[in-house]
Amino acid sequence: MTDFVVPSALEPGDRVAIVAPGSNRATDYPHVYELGLERLREVFDLEPIEFPTATKDSEYLYDHPEKRARDVMDAFADPEISGVVTTLGGFDQIRILKHLDPEVLRENPTRFYGISDNTNLACYLWNLGIVSFYGGTVLTDLAMQGSMHDYTVEHLERAFFADDLDAFGDIRPAERFTDEDLDWADPENLDEHREMEPNPGLTWRGADRAVSGRTWGGCLESLDMQLRTGRFLPAPEDLDGRILLLETSEELPDAIHVREILIGMGERGLLSRFAGVLVGRAKARNLFEDPGPEARAEYRENQRETIAEVVAEYNPDAPVVFDVDFGHTAPAIPVPVGGVAELDPESERLVFGG
């Protein structure tokens, strides 16, 4: 089984690398990107250091996966860099993994932050026993329009500065949430607060036994690409007793697609290995599609039912927790990938620790 290390915590005033290992919209929306960097400085007292990919456009990044890999390795190996923060997600980050030198990363464990397509790097680091954080992306979490949510600030401070993952402790749901997108093309939108709605809290399904284990996973669409490729997955036995992390992106995959991916995991003999499952609240609209509040609620319930049904088929002993505040909705917790999660259905407690 893999032994895990939590990279050293950051301290106020530390330098953090800004990298684009996936796609990048900083060149299209520099006002959003600069706001994210400003928040790192003013809210967290961290000094962002732009590595070469941070200011390259998506076309360049697609054509040069080796450059993206080089930025990640250089950032980890730089003794003056305390953390590595991604600009955005993307869709093809898996293409950089073959260009990484695992020894460089293993010998220089550094706190890494990013969601969505950054699932690929989080899983790669997991294989090396390096805990990372599913959260903290520049153009989304940090550049949240209007102002950063206190809930996100609170949990990012722990992910940045806590020496021990036990500082996360019991996870309480945010009071309100949003999955609304604002058009980045209009700089005036930076002053607008997104539409918020009451948070109904966690939803518990599946088995009623308490479980704990180290987390593995991330964005379902990125995990699907990992499963199709098969080159960077952990050994199946390394997933025994782990907690599966799942959440879906702004692509809004329908219930059939979600079911197909999970059945693939089940038939591959992976789904039965997990002790439990944590599912981030589903994003149910994007800039191009907003079906209204009733349809969004129906989309989320359909996804819950689908995941619960497939998990029950392949792993009836696993509790499943839905609507955890991580992933593509806001505010969000930077979930430790490779940290320990404890799920207790009886008391309805969710705890993250070391």
Buried (B, 14 or more C-beta within 10 A) or exposed (E): EBEBEBBEBBEEEBBBBBBBBBBBBBBEBEBBBBBBBEBBEEBBBBBBBBBBBBBBBBEBBBEBBEBBBBBBBBBBBBEEBBBBBBBBBBBBBBBBBEBBBEEBBBEBBBBBBBBBBBBBBBBBBBBBBBBBBBBBBBBBBBBBBEEBBEBBBEBBBBBBBBEEBBBBEEBBBBEBBBBBBBEBEEEEBBEEEBEBEEBEEBBBBBBEBBBBBBBBBBBBBBBBBBBEEEEBBBEEEBBEBBBBBBBBBBBBBEBEBBBBBBBBBBEEEBBBBBBBBBBBBBBBBBEEEBEEEEEBEEBBBBBBEBBBEBBBEBBEBBBBBBBBBBBBBBBBBBBBBBBBBBBBBEEEBBBBBB
